[in-house]
Amino acid sequence: MGSFSTEHWLVLLTTAVIFGIPLWRIVARTGHPGIMAILFLIPLVNIGVLWWLAYSKWPSMPEQS
């Protein structure tokens, strides 16, 4: 029970790719750096980032008067 097997690492990598690529594109389309998508893969941090992203001003959106 001390280390992960090859299958565990493969599942972890696959999950990170399946969720990471679309998240990277979504974050980049909002005008923020795409690297912020990594924060969505961290438990509990992802909830805070989601709320911040939902209510922050997006650089790619024009100002509304």
C-alpha positions in Angstrom: 0.0 0.0 0.0 3.0 2.2 -0.1 3.3 3.1 -3.8 1.1 3.5 -6.8 1.1 1.0 -9.6 1.5 1.8 -13.3 -2.2 1.5 -13.8 -2.8 4.2 -11.1 -0.5 6.6 -12.8 -2.0 5.9 -16.2 -5.5 6.7 -14.8 -4.3 9.8 -13.1 -2.6 11.1 -16.3 -5.6 10.2 -18.5 -7.9 12.1 -16.1 -5.7 15.1 -16.1 -5.6 15.2 -19.9 -9.3 14.6 -20.3 -10.2 17.5 -18.0 -7.1 19.6 -18.5 -7.2 20.4 -22.2 -10.8 21.6 -22.2 -10.3 23.6 -19.0 -7.2 25.2 -20.5 -9.1 26.3 -23.6 -12.0 27.7 -21.5 -9.8 29.7 -19.2 -7.8 31.0 -22.2 -11.0 32.1 -23.9 -11.9 34.2 -20.9 -8.7 36.2 -21.4 -6.8 34.7 -18.5 -3.6 32.7 -18.8 -4.4 29.1 -19.8 -2.0 27.8 -17.1 -4.6 28.6 -14.5 -6.5 25.5 -15.7 -4.1 23.5 -13.4 -5.8 25.1 -10.4 -9.0 23.2 -11.4 -7.2 19.9 -10.8 -6.5 20.7 -7.1 -9.3 19.6 -4.8 -11.1 22.5 -3.0 -9.0 25.0 -4.8 -11.1 24.3 -7.9 -14.3 25.5 -6.2 -12.7 28.8 -5.3 -11.3 29.3 -8.8 -14.6 28.5 -10.3 -16.4 31.1 -8.2 -13.6 33.6 -8.9 -13.9 33.0 -12.6 -17.7 33.3 -12.6 -17.7 36.7 -10.8 -14.5 38.3 -12.0 -14.2 40.7 -14.9 -13.0 38.8 -18.0 -10.3 40.6 -20.0 -11.6 39.3 -23.3 -15.1 40.8 -22.7 -15.7 44.4 -23.6 -16.9 46.8 -20.8 -20.6 47.1 -20.5 -22.0 50.5 -19.7 
